[in-house]
Amino acid sequence: MPALPAFLRRLEILWALPLLALHAFLIHHYFFFTDDAYISFRYARNLMLGRGLVWNAGEFVEGYTNFLWTILLAGGMKVGFDPHLLSGTLSILCSYLTLYVVYRTSRVILETGLGRNLARLAGWFTVFFLSLNRSYNVWASGGLETRFFTLLIALSLYYFFRRRPFFAGLSMGLATLTRPDGLLFTVLLGALFVLREWDVRREYWRRFFRRQYLERVFGPALRYALPATMITGSFLVFRYYYYGQWLPNTYYAKVDASWPDMGLRFFMAFSYEFGYWLLVPAALAYLLYKKQALKPYLALALFFLPQIVYYCYRVGGDHFEWRIFDAFLPWLTLFLAHALVVFLFEIKIRARRGEQIASITRQADREADYLFEEEAGKFRIALKPGRILLRVGISIYFFILYTFIPFWPVYSQAVMLEKTGVPDGNTRSVVGLWHLLPLLERQFDLWRSTLGVLTIHLIAIRQELHKNFWEERREQFQNMGHIRFPTDAVTEDGGIGILGYYVDVVVVDRLGLTDPVVARMPRAGLEERRMMAHNRMPPEGYMERRGVNFYPVCTLYGLRENIKEVEADCPQARRFSGSGGGYAVKYGADYLFILPFRDGSRTWIEAAFPEHRQITSD
């Protein structure tokens, strides 16, 4: 196929503007912060203040899983950046850079088989589908390292396909510093460098130990391993000597007995939400039928599947919706975009002089059934409207399967539970004429029922729930950020992130993410009540031994006299009405409503806050 005209190539960036705007709009729509992000914020602040990379001063526990991300936040906070602004900006920037890297990689992978123009088109389809994907837009925010890690993985794969092993190893080493998953990916990509050059033919085995063959097979892997091993090894040594463990404390807190049944549900719910359960097999079958080169996708499958299998079999999924698939998602989307281009343009690969050359399929009678055909170096629309409409119609049907569930409230105007993001089981799933589309209603019902089970076990919790939790807790604690509490003040909670960032006291983690004792406790509760990363409980009397003495509820506008006045200032106080009462206290120029941890803590509160009023629920 001839090259695009020069002016179209120059205007190619204009084609991207609507897609970038779409991505920006959906990022704004889904923008939120997770409670876990504030754990990194507190670690970064403590490092910036000279307390060390710790949760509580003097307690060396690795309660985070994103070393490089936390270091970047600490550096930004040191020069005056707010962590919310910094983490949000970096995530959005990484999201756009990932789109660019995947687009460039698509051209490297597909130009041999499709030609330059169609490879570009497949790249733009990939960008479009990712910009529309709910999961990709959700994890462009959150305050976590998710999209930064995805970018580093994408860079590593780009350099792998470009045969630049040193830069691939450098990117993968940085990915290992960003998430523990990077260590597994580092090993897998090194194996792919070897397998790509391995030749199992008999004549090569006879000269296996010849220098030229060893250099060709193992040379790229060694050049890849040099930076990756140096970065990863240095970090592991730092972790052991700084924290005394080879693995982060979060591993012991989160990972329990294998949970394959819930992991399978997690994977299937992800497949149902975006229609992958049908799209991927259909795309694979069609590409095989058209004899497309699938070796790059085989390499990608070998690269990503071990991580997915580990999370689904060993861990049972993830607490956050589809976060573990974020690094994999762009490449799955590229695979589907490749299949769409082949389907629309009826591309067939045929061998000619030992090379794979892209050509447009023509029938024996020279009639065309594809959208465009080449004639004398020009393009004209083929006059086969029936077949064109059939292919476009099938493509639109698959597009609806891909987008229907994420945008279901738009399509059906039904009510979704705002607190969880999970539709009400009593609500009709598909209304109007949408139920006439084959499999659509069945796909939605399977997704809803599977996600309902996962939500009960705190798996695949939707962005809506995390956003509501973030907004409520931020409103509750953000006015305490400037308060300097008594030096012996100690509190505890299960959701420690937001509280720990705004309330600068010793905070004991009831679930064990930042506490080595709780993290190594056996799982509490029966198997049917098992929760994702919420199964560890402190031993009896542990909180008393840690010196927990109060719980901050919220700020007040004055030293209130009764519970009604407190609730008028602080709606969060209502949930503590039956707790036996708390205290309205004046501390410096601030007024607070706090609760004693135990009845024995009342003496400490009355001594630490001389100006106080005891508030009862009467």
N, C-alpha and C positions, 0 to 999 in steps of 0.2 A: 504494500500500500504506500502511496506517496506520502512524503512528509507534509505536515500541516503548513499552510502558508505562514510566512514570517510574521505578518501582522497578528495572526491568531496566536502564535506562540508568545508574542510580546504581550498580548492581552490575556494570556492565560491566568494571570493573577486576578483579573477581574472576575473570572469564573469562580474563584475561591471566595470572593467577598460574601455572597449570600450564604455559603456554607459556614464561614467563620461567624457571621452574624447569627445564624441559627444556633450554632454551638454556644455563643455568648448568651443568647436569650435563655436557653435551657439551663446553662450553668447558673444564671441568676434565679431561675425558677426553683432549682433544687438546692440552692446554696445553704449550707449548714455547717456546724462544727460538731464533732463527736466529743463525748466526755473523755475518751482515751487521748484525744489530742492535747487536752489540758495536762495530762500526765507528762507529756514531752515538754509542754510549756514550763511546768514547774521545775523539771530537771534542768532545762536550759537556763532558767532564771537563777537557780542555785549555783550553776556553774559560772554564770556571769557575775554573781555576787561573791565569788571566791569560796563557796562552801563545798565545791566539788560536784562531780556528776552524780548526785544523790537525790533521793526523794526527801528524806529527813536528814538534817545535818548530823554527820557522824555515823550514819548507817549506810554502809556500802552495799547496796542491793540494786541489781540491774532490773528495774521494773519497767523498762521500755524495750522496744524491739527495733528501734530506728536510730542507731548511733549517729550516722552521718546527718540525718535530718535534724536531730536534736542539736548537733554541733552547729549546723547552719543557722538554726533559730537562735542559739546562744550568741553567735557572732553578730547577727542582726540586732538582737536586743542590746548588745554591748554598745553599738553605735546609735542606739536610740529608736529602733523600729519596734512597733507594737507586734507581738507574735501573731495576733489575729490577721493583721494586714499582711505581714510577711509571709505567713504560711498560706493564706488565701491567694496572694499574688503569685507565689512560687508554684502552687498547684495548677493555677490557670495557665501560667506560662508553660509549664511542663506538658499540660494537656495539648496546647497548640503545637508545641515542638514534637510531641509524639505523632500527631497527625502528619506533620511534615516528614518525619523520619520514615514512617510507614509508607507514605506516598513515594518517597525516593526509593525505598526498598522494593516496593511493588514494581517499579520500572526495572530494577536490576533483575528481579526474578522472572518477569513476564515478557520482557522485550524479545528474548530469543524465540519464544513460542508464538507471541501475538503480534509482534511488530511494535514499533515505537508508539504509534497513535493509539492503538487499542490498549497497550499497556498503560498509557497515560489515562485513558478513559477508565480502566479498571481501578487505577489509583484514585481517581476522583470519585468513583462510586464508593470506594472504601471510606474516603473522607466523609462523604455524604451519610452513609449508613452509621458510621461512628458518631457523627455530629447529632444524629437523631436517636442514638441508643441511650436509653434511660440510665443504665449502669455506667456508661462512659461519662455521662454528664453528672451523675451523682458524685462520682469519685474524682471529679475535677475540683471538689471542695472537700470539706470534712476536717481539714486541719492536719490530716495524717500524711504519711510519706507515700501513700499508695501510688499517686500519679508520677511522682519523682522516680520511684522504683520501676514503674512501667516504662518511663522514658529511658532509663539506663538499660533495661532489658532490650528495648527496641534498638538502641544504639549498638549494643553487643551483636544483635542479629544482623543489623545492617553491615557492620564490619565483617561479620562472618561470611555473608553472601558476597561482599566485595573482596574477600580474601585478604583482609588486613588483620592478621591475628594479634599483633601487639595492641592495637587500639581496641579490639574486641576484649582482650584480657584486661585492659585498663578499665573499660566500662563495666565489665563483670565484677572486677574487684571493688569498684565503688558501689555496685549493686549489693554486694555482700555486706558492705558497711551499712547499707540502708535497711535491709531486711534479712533475717536468718535464711529465708528461702534462697537467697543469692548463693549460698554455699552449695546447695544441690544443683542449681543452674550452672554454677562454675564448672563442676565436674562433668555435667552432661554436655556442655558446649565443648569442653576439651575433648571428650570422646567423639563428638561429631567432627571435629577437625581431623581426627585420625581416620574415622570411617569414610570421610569424603574422598580421601586419597587411597584408601585400601583397595587392593585388587586381588581377588581370590582365585584368579586363573592360575593354572598349574605352573605355567612358565615363570610366573612371578614368585611363586613359592620357592622355586629352585634357586633364585638369586635374591632371596629375602634379605640376607645379611650384607648385601653389597651396599656400599656407602651411598650411591646415588638413590637407591630405592629407599633406604632408611631416611635419608634427608627429605625425600619427597613426601613420605608418609608421616614422619614424626616431626619434621622441621617446623611446620606451622603450629602444631600442638605445643612444641617447646617454646616458640616465640609467644604464643598465647599464654602459656602457663607462667612465664617469667613475671609480668606485672600482676597477674591475678593472684599468684601464690605469695608474692611479696606483700601485697596489700592485705590479703586475707590472713596470712600467717601473722603479720604484725598486729592485726586487730585481735586475733585469738589470744596471742600472748598478753596484750594489754588487758583483755577481759579477765584472763585468769589471775593476773597479778593485782589487778585493781579490785575485782569483785570476788576472787577466789573460786570461780566456777567457769567451766568451759561453755555452759549453756546459760542463756538468760533466765532469770527467776520466773519470768512469765511462762516459760515452757512447763515448769513443774506445777504452776498454778492452773494452767489450762488443759494440758494433755493428761488424759486418764486412760482407761481401758478403751480398746478399739470400739468404734461405733459405726459399723458399716451400713446398717439399715437406715440410720438417719443421714449418713453421707450420701447414700443412693437417692433418698428423697431430696436432699439438697441439690444434687446434680440434676435430677429430673425437673424440679421446680424451675431451675435456671433454664433448662431446655424448653419447658412449656412457655415460660414468659415471653421468649423471643422467637418461638417457633422453630428452634434449632432441631427439635426432635424430628421434624419433617424436612426442613431446609437442608441440613447437612447431608443426610443420606441421598436426597434427590440430587444435590450438587455433585456429590462424589460419584454417583452412578452416571450422571451425564458427562462429567469430565473423563471418566474411564471409557465411556462409549465413544467419545470424540478423540480418544487417544491423546489426551493432553499430558504433558510432562508433569508428573506429580512428585518428583523427588524432593523439591523444596518443601512441600507440605509434609512429606514423610519425615524429613529432618525436623520440622517444627513440631510434629506429633511426638517424636522421640524426645524432644526437648521439654515439652510442657506436660505430657501425660504423667510422668512420675510424680510431679508436684501435685497435680490434681488428684491422683489416686491416693497419695499420702493423706491429703486433707480429708478426702471423702471417706476413706477406709479407717484411718487411724484416729483422726480428730472428730469426724462426723460433720464436717462442713466448716462454717464460720459464724460467729455471732452477727457479723455485718452482712447485708445483702450483697452477694456475688463479688465481694472484694477480692477473694482469692483468684477469681478469673480475670482480673483487670489486665494483667500483663499478657494474657492469652487472647483476650477479646479482639485486639486489632488484627491479629493474624487469622483468626477465625473469620472475621469480617472480610479480609482480603481474599480468602478462599471463596467465600460466597460471591464477592464482586467479580472474581475471575470467572466463575461459573455463569454469572449473569451475562457478561460480555460474550462469552462463547455461545450462550443460548440465543442472544439477540442477533448476533452477527454470523451465526452458523460457522464458527471457525473450526477447521480441521487441521491437524498436524499430519504431515506426510513426510516421508524420508526422501531426500534428494541429495545425492552425492555425499551420503553419510552425515548430513546436517539436518537439523530440525527447522523447517521453514514454514512460516505461517502462510496459509492460503485460504481463499474464500471458496467454500464448497460450491460446485456447479453441477447441475444435473446433466444427464446425457443430452438432453435437448436444449442445453444452454439456458434454460429458464432459471430465474433466480427466485428463491423464497426467503431471502434475507432482507434486512432493512436497507442496506446500501450495497452497491456494487461498483467495481472499478471498471472504467472504460476509457481508454486513451488517456490515462493519467488523471481523469476527473471522476467525480462522484455524481451519481444520480440516484434518485429514489426508485427502488425496484417496484414494478407494477404488479404486486401480489398482495392486494389489500387484505384478503381473507386470512392468509397465513401470517401476515404482519400483525393483524389484530389478535389472532390467536396467541402469538408469542407475547405480545404486549399484555394481553389479558391474563395469561398465566403468571407473568412477572408481577402484575399488580396484585394478583391473589396472594402470591408469596410475600409480597411487601405488606399486605394487610396482616398476614399471620405474624410477621416480624414486629409490627408496630401496634397491634390491636390491644394487647394487654397493658403495655406501658401507658398508652393513651386512651385506655378504656373509658374513663370518665367523660372524655370529649366525645367519644363515639356513642355511648349509650345513655349519657346523662343520668346514670344511676348514682346512688349514694355510696361513697367509699368512707370507711371509718377513718376519720381524720387523725385519730390518735395512733393508729397502727399501720395504716397504709394497706390493710388487708380488707377486701370487700366483705360485706355482711353476707353470711351464708344464706340468709333468707331473701336476699335481693336477687331478682332474676338477672342472670349473667349477661345475656345478649338480647337486646330489644330491637324493635323495628324490623327491618328487612335483613339485618346482619345475620340472623340465624339461618338464612337461606344458603349462606356460604358453607361449603362442606368442611367439616372438622373444626370450625371456628368455635362453636359453643362447647364442643367436647374438650378442646384444648383449654379453654378458659376454666371449665369446671375442674379439670385435672389440676391445673395450676392453683386454683383457689383451695381445693381440699388439701393438696400437698403442702402448700404454704401455711395453711392453718395448723397442721400438725407441727411443722417446724417452729412456728411462732410460740406455741405452747412450751417448747423446750429452749426458747431464747436463741433460736438459730435463724439466720437470714432475716434479722429484724430490719424492717423497712426504714428508709430515710425519714419518712414522716414521723415515726416514733422517736428516732434520735433527735430530730429537729425540735420536736415539742419538749423533750427532756432537756435539751440544751437551752431553749428559751426560758423554761421555768427555772432551771437551776441558776442561770445567769442572772435573772431578775432577783433571785433569792440572795445571791452571794456577792454580786459585783460591787455593791456599796461598801463591802468590808475590805476591799483591797488595800486601803490606806491605813487600816487600823493596826496598831502594834499591840498585840495581845500580851498578857503576862507570859514570861519566859517559860513557866512551868505548865502552860495550858496544853492539853493533849485532847484530841478528839478522834473519832473513828467513823467510818462509813463504808458502804459497799460500792457506791459510785463516787470514787475519790477525786476524779480529775478536776472538775469545776470547783468543788469545795476546796481542794488542796491548792489550787492556783490562787484563789482570791483570799483564802483564810491562811495566813502565814503562821501556822503553828505546827507542831508535830501531829501528823495524821497517820493513823494506823488503818491499814487496808484490811477490811473484814474478809475480803475474797482472796487475798494473798498475792495480788500482782506485784506489790512492792514490799511484801513481808515474807521472809524465807521460812518462818515457822508455819504460818497458815498455808503457804504454798505446798508444803510437804505433808500436810494432813491427809488422811484417807478421805475418799469421797463420802459425803454425808447424804443420806436419803436412799430410797429405793431406785431401781433401774428405770421404772416408769416415770419417776419424778426427776430424772437426771436433767440438768440444765447445762447449756454450753458455757464453759468457763465460769460457772457460778455454783460449783459443787463443794468447794473447800470451805470449812468453817473453823474459826479459832477454837483451840481447846478450852475447856472450862476454866474460868478464872484468868485467862490470858490477858483480856483487856484490863482487868484490875492490876495485873502485874506490870503492864505497860504504862499505867498511870493515867488512863483515860478519865477525864473528869468533867467534860461538858460537851454539848453539841450546839453550835451556833445555828439559829433558825433564820433570822433576818434582821434588818435594821428597822428602827422605829423613828417616829418624828418627835418623840418626847418620852418622858418617864411615865408610862401608862399605869393606870390603877387597876384595871380589870380585863378580862379576856375579850370582851366586846371591843374595847378601845384598841387592844392589841391586834385583833383580827381586822379592824378597819384600816390599820396601817400595813398589816402583814397578812394577806390571805393565806399564806402557807402555814400560819399558826393553827388553822382549823384542824389539820390532820393530827395535831398533838393534843387536842382537847382532852382526850381520855388518858393522857400519860401521867397524870398526877400533878400536873402543873409545872410551870417554869418560872423564869425571872425576867422582868424588864429591868435593865441595868443601864446606868450611865457610866461610860468609860471615856474619860477625856471630854471631848466635845460630841461624842457619838452616843446614840441610844440603841440598844440591842435587845432582842428577845432571845434568850438562851435556855437550854434545858440541862438539868443535871444528868450525868451518865447513870449514876445510881443514887439512892437516897444519901449514901455516905458522901457524895460529891457536893451536897448542898453547903456543907461547912466551907469547902474550898471556894465555892462561888461567892458566898457571903463575905469571905475574907478578901478575895481578889477584886470584888466589885463592891466597895462600901456603899455606894448609892444604888440601891436596888429595891424593887418591889416584887414580892412573891405573887405570882399570877396563878390562880386556880381555875379549873373549868366550871366552877359553880356559877 
